[in-house]
Amino acid sequence: MVDYGTIIIYIANILSYFGAVIIFYGGIRAAIGVLSIEILKRKTSYNDVRMDFTPKLLIGLEFFIAGDLIKSILEPNLNQVVILAIIVAIRTVVGVSLNREIKELEDKK
């Protein structure tokens, strides 16, 4: 017999891992961009590095929230729901501020 709860937990974990991979990838690209500016004296600006990294950070956070949401559906206790609400609130604040930052950076170009 198929245990759907276990399958859903695997799916939630895969979403969380994928979010971590996206953020890690964006961080590596940002680190390479900063190093190329500092060491190789490239003419790109830090704003370009930030504009490349910020969307990856936002997408990664979305995957984390999707994984947490799926897990909370399986275990809908009050503690899990409160943790999810806090995570979503933090992500919303971070997302709004990062989107505002991206718009400001695009306006400077």
C-alpha contacts under 8 A as a table, 3 or more apart, distances in Angstrom:
res1	aa1	res2	aa2	distance
3	D	6	T	5.61
3	D	7	I	6.65
4	Y	7	I	4.98
4	Y	8	I	6.10
5	G	8	I	5.16
5	G	9	I	6.22
5	G	74	L	7.11
6	T	9	I	5.05
6	T	10	Y	6.24
7	I	10	Y	5.08
7	I	11	I	6.27
8	I	11	I	4.97
8	I	12	A	6.14
8	I	70	I	7.36
8	I	71	K	7.79
9	I	12	A	5.05
9	I	13	N	6.12
9	I	70	I	7.70
9	I	71	K	6.48
10	Y	13	N	5.08
10	Y	14	I	6.09
11	I	14	I	5.06
11	I	15	L	6.26
11	I	67	G	7.58
12	A	15	L	5.16
12	A	16	S	6.32
12	A	66	A	7.27
12	A	67	G	4.14
12	A	68	D	6.93
12	A	70	I	5.88
12	A	71	K	6.35
13	N	16	S	5.02
13	N	17	Y	6.07
13	N	67	G	6.27
14	I	17	Y	5.06
14	I	18	F	5.98
14	I	67	G	7.75
15	L	18	F	5.07
15	L	19	G	6.22
15	L	63	F	5.50
15	L	64	F	6.62
15	L	66	A	6.88
15	L	67	G	5.32
16	S	19	G	5.09
16	S	20	A	6.34
16	S	63	F	5.81
16	S	64	F	4.71
16	S	65	I	7.92
16	S	66	A	7.67
16	S	67	G	5.34
16	S	68	D	7.80
17	Y	20	A	4.99
17	Y	21	V	6.18
18	F	21	V	4.99
18	F	22	I	6.22
18	F	60	G	7.39
18	F	63	F	6.94
19	G	22	I	5.17
19	G	23	I	6.27
19	G	59	I	7.13
19	G	60	G	3.92
19	G	61	L	6.36
19	G	62	E	7.36
19	G	63	F	4.84
19	G	64	F	5.69
20	A	23	I	5.17
20	A	24	F	5.96
20	A	60	G	6.25
20	A	64	F	7.80
21	V	24	F	4.99
21	V	25	Y	5.95
21	V	60	G	7.75
22	I	25	Y	5.07
22	I	26	G	6.16
22	I	56	K	6.18
22	I	57	L	7.38
22	I	59	I	7.49
22	I	60	G	5.49
23	I	26	G	5.06
23	I	27	G	6.04
23	I	56	K	5.93
23	I	57	L	5.29
23	I	60	G	5.44
24	F	27	G	4.98
24	F	28	I	6.16
25	Y	28	I	5.17
25	Y	29	R	6.26
26	G	29	R	5.09
26	G	30	A	6.07
26	G	52	D	7.58
26	G	53	F	5.22
26	G	56	K	5.65
26	G	57	L	6.99
27	G	30	A	4.98
27	G	31	A	6.03
27	G	53	F	6.76
28	I	31	A	5.05
28	I	32	I	6.14
29	R	32	I	5.13
29	R	33	G	6.10
29	R	53	F	7.43
30	A	33	G	4.92
30	A	34	V	6.15
30	A	49	V	5.64
30	A	50	R	7.31
30	A	52	D	7.38
30	A	53	F	6.03
31	A	34	V	5.14
31	A	35	L	6.08
32	I	35	L	5.05
32	I	36	S	6.01
33	G	36	S	5.12
33	G	37	I	6.30
33	G	49	V	5.98
34	V	37	I	5.11
34	V	38	E	6.15
34	V	46	Y	7.04
34	V	49	V	7.15
35	L	38	E	5.05
35	L	39	I	5.54
35	L	40	L	7.25
36	S	39	I	5.46
36	S	40	L	4.86
36	S	41	K	6.37
36	S	42	R	5.91
37	I	40	L	5.83
37	I	41	K	4.78
37	I	42	R	4.71
37	I	43	K	6.82
37	I	44	T	6.62
37	I	45	S	7.38
37	I	46	Y	7.94
38	E	41	K	5.43
38	E	42	R	7.54
44	T	48	D	6.66
45	S	48	D	5.41
45	S	49	V	6.90
46	Y	49	V	5.03
46	Y	50	R	6.19
47	N	50	R	4.94
47	N	51	M	5.99
47	N	105	L	6.51
48	D	51	M	5.04
48	D	52	D	6.22
49	V	52	D	5.16
49	V	53	F	6.20
50	R	53	F	5.08
50	R	54	T	5.85
51	M	54	T	5.61
51	M	55	P	7.21
51	M	102	I	6.22
51	M	105	L	7.35
52	D	55	P	6.60
52	D	56	K	7.37
53	F	56	K	5.43
53	F	57	L	6.30
54	T	57	L	5.07
54	T	58	L	6.29
54	T	98	L	6.74
54	T	102	I	7.60
55	P	58	L	5.04
55	P	59	I	6.16
56	K	59	I	5.15
56	K	60	G	6.04
57	L	60	G	5.15
57	L	61	L	6.23
58	L	61	L	5.15
58	L	62	E	6.31
58	L	95	G	6.44
59	I	62	E	5.01
59	I	63	F	6.47
60	G	63	F	5.20
60	G	64	F	6.40
61	L	64	F	4.98
61	L	65	I	6.25
61	L	91	R	6.97
62	E	65	I	5.14
62	E	66	A	6.20
63	F	66	A	5.01
63	F	67	G	6.25
64	F	67	G	5.21
64	F	68	D	6.22
65	I	68	D	5.04
65	I	69	L	5.91
65	I	84	L	7.85
65	I	87	I	7.43
65	I	88	V	6.87
66	A	69	L	5.08
66	A	70	I	6.25
67	G	70	I	5.25
67	G	71	K	6.29
68	D	71	K	5.05
68	D	72	S	6.12
68	D	84	L	6.68
69	L	72	S	5.13
69	L	73	I	6.34
69	L	84	L	6.95
70	I	73	I	5.19
70	I	74	L	6.77
71	K	74	L	5.33
71	K	75	E	6.42
72	S	75	E	4.97
72	S	76	P	5.23
72	S	77	N	7.73
72	S	80	Q	5.95
72	S	81	V	6.46
72	S	84	L	7.47
73	I	76	P	5.49
75	E	80	Q	7.18
76	P	80	Q	6.48
76	P	81	V	6.53
77	N	80	Q	5.51
77	N	81	V	6.36
78	L	81	V	5.14
78	L	82	V	6.12
79	N	82	V	5.24
79	N	83	I	6.26
80	Q	83	I	5.17
80	Q	84	L	6.15
81	V	84	L	5.04
81	V	85	A	6.09
82	V	85	A	5.04
82	V	86	I	6.23
83	I	86	I	5.17
83	I	87	I	6.20
84	L	87	I	5.05
84	L	88	V	6.09
85	A	88	V	5.15
85	A	89	A	6.08
86	I	89	A	5.06
86	I	90	I	6.14
87	I	90	I	5.17
87	I	91	R	6.04
88	V	91	R	4.99
88	V	92	T	6.01
89	A	92	T	5.07
89	A	93	V	6.32
90	I	93	V	5.22
90	I	94	V	6.11
91	R	94	V	5.02
91	R	95	G	5.79
92	T	95	G	5.00
92	T	96	V	6.05
93	V	96	V	5.28
93	V	97	S	6.19
94	V	97	S	5.24
94	V	98	L	5.97
95	G	98	L	5.12
95	G	99	N	5.96
96	V	99	N	5.18
96	V	100	R	6.13
97	S	100	R	5.07
97	S	101	E	6.14
98	L	101	E	4.89
98	L	102	I	6.14
99	N	102	I	5.06
99	N	103	K	6.29
100	R	103	K	5.18
100	R	104	E	6.25
101	E	104	E	5.07
101	E	105	L	6.13
102	I	105	L	5.05
102	I	106	E	6.12
103	K	106	E	5.07
103	K	107	D	6.14
104	E	107	D	5.07
104	E	108	K	6.38
105	L	108	K	5.18
105	L	109	K	6.77
106	E	109	K	5.37
